[in-house]
């Protein structure tokens, strides 16, 4: 490792070099080598990490760190070890080399989320090496399989080993804590909620027949028409607690405007926020037919539905109504929504740790249009936040980095995040 870079940068780089690509549906490179590397690092700090394999190689690593005030509700500080795949042909660098160029660390996982894994590790290391304890107990957790809904990761751990998380009241992890710009003012988005998700399979049935005959009852055209009706549906803008708070803050800073206008003022972050004002449906798979001259008797599609807090059931019912009685609909996966108040001791501690290192920082709540491992931990009554603190330059289109080509993060942002997390562990 090159000593000219900080330990956080070097660790993030090393973690990127473990190709933990997750292709979904149980098809993934094992997380085990990365988990063993992290376990060795934690053992060197005097901790007793445990590796839990949900399937061969699909490894989760967990270490308990006693706090100075063990009677306080504990904190699950968690990251995930897997990444989405990267096609090297599209990238300017080898996505798994951990290249450092132009003051940035490049590679798959540089923002989702090996940078936070490294920041968490070096923040804990800094305290323990100085003989300090975090203020409250920490369950330091690195999950497998997050990009596949946590089947071999958070869902497995919460179901099979809930005792690991006993005594915890809070969780902190990814997709929040990064800076955005509102005009010349820097603000940080603190994630205090997640939309719900449902992956639904649609099926149209018809009559199989020779492709040369007059069309009778073709399931493909029936399904296509139904999907088009769904695509044309305009879901209303509906503000909940988190999004109302966020827009009120943006309005205070930049003046009045419609919800869409206010969101647009957040620059690149608008692409993250706009989908949090309404429900969304996207067709993601289509499957029908097996021969050019045979009309099949069935056609199928998969829809990725994301729902605002509290709206899952009503939304699915409305979708079925739009599709009509001829389309069968199976909910194949359903994930809960989350929303916690933008207030309380955890929120205060995160804001104060940020402002210690960026005194003028504004902190705004936001709802995540996607999902994280916080959904699984919520089943244990643990309140989760997205807070991977990064001070970013205005010109970086950060939301585009998630699952994007040429994923990269400024080195200075990693060192900033490390310092904020050190203070958070000390003070919270
Ligand atoms: Zn992630």
Boltz pocket constraint, residues with backbone or C-beta under 6 A from the ligand:
constraints:
  - pocket:
      binder: B
      contacts: [[A, 80], [A, 111], [A, 112], [A, 113], [A, 146], [A, 174]]
      max_distance: 6.0
